[in-house]
Amino acid sequence: MDNITPLVPSTNSPCIVTLNPFQNAYYHQSSIEIHAPNGEHLETLGADAQKENNYTNNMQLRDQICLVETLLGHINQDIELPRQAVSGLTDLLFRMQELCDERIKK
């Protein structure tokens, strides 16, 4: 790999890995595990970034649910929604269902 600085065996210098944009996106969406040649788990990277992303996504979903609830509370007549609005509400409801399913599993 060309994005890793070479190690000097006799020093305590750190090995630096520079991520390309694809690797950086992957790092923020999942975690990377480092294993020894014998299969022993040595380290997990990215778990904190993934937790932060999940927290941010959950807060955004909560805000969207509150907004939809407020909007629906002020509707007192039949309305026809544009196709894009129906699609957005469908996406929101699916995300709500996924969040509820995750919480039930815990």
C-alpha positions in Angstrom: 0.0 0.0 0.0 1.4 3.4 -0.9 -0.4 5.3 1.8 1.6 3.9 4.7 4.9 5.4 5.9 7.7 2.8 6.1 8.7 1.7 9.6 12.2 2.0 10.8 12.7 -1.2 12.9 15.2 0.2 15.4 13.1 3.3 16.4 9.8 3.9 18.2 8.5 6.1 15.3 4.8 5.7 14.6 3.5 4.2 11.4 1.2 6.8 9.7 -1.6 5.7 7.4 -3.1 8.5 5.2 -6.6 7.6 4.0 -7.8 8.5 0.5 -11.4 9.9 0.2 -12.9 6.4 -0.3 -11.1 4.9 2.7 -12.0 8.0 4.8 -15.7 7.5 3.9 -15.5 3.8 4.8 -13.8 4.7 8.1 -16.7 7.0 9.1 -19.4 4.4 8.1 -17.9 1.3 9.7 -15.0 0.0 11.7 -11.6 -1.4 10.8 -10.2 -4.3 12.7 -6.5 -5.2 12.9 -5.6 -8.8 13.4 -2.2 -10.5 14.1 -1.1 -13.2 11.7 -2.4 -15.9 14.0 -5.9 -14.3 13.9 -5.7 -12.6 17.3 -7.7 -9.3 17.5 -5.3 -6.4 18.1 -7.3 -3.2 17.6 -10.6 -1.8 16.3 -10.6 1.6 14.6 -13.5 3.7 13.8 -16.0 2.6 16.4 -16.1 6.1 18.0 -16.7 7.8 14.6 -19.5 5.3 13.9 -21.1 5.9 17.3 -21.0 9.7 16.6 -22.5 9.2 13.2 -25.3 7.1 14.6 -26.0 9.6 17.3 -26.1 12.5 14.7 -28.4 10.4 12.5 -30.7 9.6 15.4 -30.9 13.2 16.5 -31.7 14.3 12.9 -34.4 11.6 12.7 -35.9 12.8 16.0 -36.0 16.4 14.8 -37.7 15.3 11.5 -40.3 13.3 13.4 -41.0 16.3 15.7 -41.4 18.5 12.6 -43.8 16.1 10.9 -45.8 15.7 14.1 -46.1 19.5 14.4 -47.1 19.9 10.7 -49.7 17.2 10.9 -51.1 18.7 14.1 -51.9 21.9 12.2 -53.7 20.2 9.3 -57.5 20.4 9.7 -58.7 19.6 6.2 -58.0 17.1 3.4 -54.8 17.9 1.5 -53.0 16.5 -1.5 -49.3 16.2 -1.1 -46.8 16.4 -4.0 -45.1 13.2 -5.0 -41.7 14.4 -3.5 -43.4 15.0 -0.2 -44.9 11.6 -0.1 -41.6 10.1 -1.0 -39.9 12.0 1.8 -42.5 11.0 4.3 -42.1 7.3 3.2 -38.4 7.5 3.7 -38.9 9.1 7.2 -41.4 6.4 8.2 -39.0 3.6 7.1 -36.2 5.2 9.1 -38.5 5.4 12.1 -39.3 1.7 11.7 -35.6 0.8 11.5 -34.9 2.7 14.7 -37.8 1.1 16.5 -36.7 -2.4 15.3 -33.1 -1.7 16.6 -34.4 -0.5 20.0 -36.6 -3.6 20.3 -33.7 -5.9 19.6 -31.7 -4.3 22.5 
